[in-house]
Amino acid sequence: MVEPGRRSLFKIAVGGVAVLASGGVAVPARATDRPEPAPDATPEPAPVHAGCFSETFKGRNLQICPHTPVVDDLMARGVFIDGVPLLIAVRHGTYTSALNLHTAHDSLKAAARDAVNRLQGAALELRRGRLDPPALDRPDLPGRRGGQRRRPGRAGYVRRNVATFTSAERADFVDALLTLKDQGVYDYLVDLSRRSFSSPWNAQTHAGFVPWHRALLLLLETQIQRLKPALALPYWDWGADKGLAGAPFTTDLLGGNGYAGTGDRPRAAEVTTGPFAARTGQWPITVREDSRGYLRREIGRAGPASSGPGQVNHFLGDTVYDRAPFDTTATTELEGWWGTPNAMHNRAHTWIGGTMTAASSANDPLFYLTHAYIDSLWADWQLRHPDVANALPADLLDTPLEPFKSELNWTITPRQLLNHGAWYTYT
């Protein structure tokens, strides 16, 4: 286990660089030593114009403007909570807020009230400007495969169930994540994932959901393997294992559930165990939607249980990858939008709750273990239906995924991602 204060070996030097106290390698200053980025602007009073109405809900002032223009499926100023605008996605006649990406509502008012419930008294914050991309290794660097150096006779690496990780592998995984957090790499990837909610990258509610997230997983995995070359990203099989006593919820891995009570210390839903708990000072949440700067979980309190073997088998039996209007096909069941009965991905997010429901859900390392399992299910589906494995929309297959190309100079297309075996396999 990585104990609280593991970064006490570092001291801050001139220029915001942390140096090993014993001398030697310099690394970027730890996340807790960097000043927190300021919001884009100070909150402004909610607009008053025709078509808006106000109400007080649970002590919060709501202003709802249902006639606000929708641009690229987004309503930027349709809801204000205490004068601060809340980003709303409007898709297929439903409303989804940046505080709860995984539940669609039939009305703007319902989405606004749900957001107040999610805040639990915290202050909504204005969206921040995007973080500048750090220098990242790319999964397709020459001489590397999937971010891991080629070895004679080795065609990639194996992603395993996190329950099979040894104590040493758990320690390596935690250490890698904490180091990437210190370097600003992890927060950049959180910000990238957060922006996918409001950007035309085909990453959400789209046939491109699984290839886009496959690219994101590869990107994180490559950075992990730069630090720990023998380590592959694990997955959490929430379809079979919903217990909280074992991995990944142990104190030497990702820690357990959040606090079930209320108060100042600990705070509601605050994760209090493991290396990512707020008390360690190692995992501040700075890319966020509200004033809560700590990791939160409400496992089993905020939504129905994650999907089980029955739902998984139903998905694997679907023979259609995607078709309009995107409501009953395999990719929709996997992502889980618009009232899909199985709704596997979204149910996993809402069952975990807390940080995992918001646009910045990647702040919880469980995000990546959850999406690695989603990716493994897509890999299984492709093997079961080889005749339709390439059935992505024609205009999507060879279009480089964004923002990987424009921000990171990594040109990768969905077609290149169809064969996961070029990088890794699952066991």
C-alpha positions, 0 to 999 in steps of 0.5 A: 500500500502507498501510505499517506504522505508518500510524496514527502520525499519531495521538496519544492524547488525554484520554478515549481519543480519537485526534487528528490530530497536525496538528490537525483531525478526532477519531476513536476511538482505534486498536484497539491503544490500547484495552485488550483486553476481559477474558474473562467469567470466570476458568477454572474446574476441569472438573466431575466428575460421572457420565457424564464421562470424561477423557483426555490428548491431545497434552499437553492435558487433555480432559474430555468429558461426552456426556450434558450437556444440549443447549439450542437445538442447543448444548452449552455444557459438554460439552467442557473443554480444560485446564478451559476449556469449549468451545462445541459445536453439536449438529445433525443428529447431528453435533458442531461446535466454535467452533474449527472451524465448518466440519467436523462430527464423528460424535462429541463426542470427535472434535470435542474432539480436532480442537479440540486440533489447531486450538489448536496449543498455544494456550490456549482462552479463555472466551467473552467478553460481546458488544461494545456496538454502535457508531453505524453507518450503515444501508443503508436510510438516507433518501437513500441506497441500499446505503450510497452516496448516490444519484446521478442516473441511477445505480441502485446500484453494482457489486461487482467481482472483487478481481482487477480492483481498481486500485492506488488501489482497493486502497489505499482498501479497505485504508485503509477496513478499518483505519479501521473497525478503529480505530473499533471498527466492524470488531470489532463486526461480527466479534463479531456474526458470531461470535455467529451460531454460538450464536444463533437468528438463522437464520444458520448451517445454515439456509435463512436463511444467504444472506439473513442474510449478505447483510445482514451484507455490506451493513452492512460495505459501508455503513460502507466507503462512509461513508469511501470513497463510490465503493468497493463491496465486492469479491469473491474468485472462489475457484471459478476463482482459487486462486493465491496470487501475485495478488489478494487475496493481494498485499502491498498488499491482504490479504497472503499465506499464514501461516508454515508452520513453528513457533516464537515469531517468526513463529508457526505460521500467522501472516500475515507480509506485507501491512497486516494482518500482526501485525508492523504492529501494525494488526490485533490479534485481540481477538474470538477463541476462544483466546490467539492475537491475530494473523491466521493462514492455512494455505491448502491445509494444513487441508482440500481445495481450494475448490470449482471450476467443476464444483461451481459449475455443479452448484449453479446447476443445482439447482432446489430452494432448500431442503427438510427435512431440509436436506441436498441442496438448493441452499442446503445445497450453497452453505453446505456442511453435513452431508457435502454433496458440493459444500460450497462455502462450508465448503470455502473456509473450511477451505481457507484455514484458520487464523483462517477456521475459527473462529467469529470467522472474520470477523477475516480480511478474506478472510471478506467477500470469500469471502461476497461471492462466495457472495452473487454465486452466490446472485444467479446462482442467483436469475436462473437460477431466477426461478420459485423465487427466493422459495422461502424458508420462509414463516415466514422471509420476513417476519421481521426479521433479528436482531440487526440489528433489536434491536441496530442498529435496522435492520429488514430481512427476507429478502424485502427482500433477495431483490432484490440489484439494489436495492442493487448488481449484480455483474460 
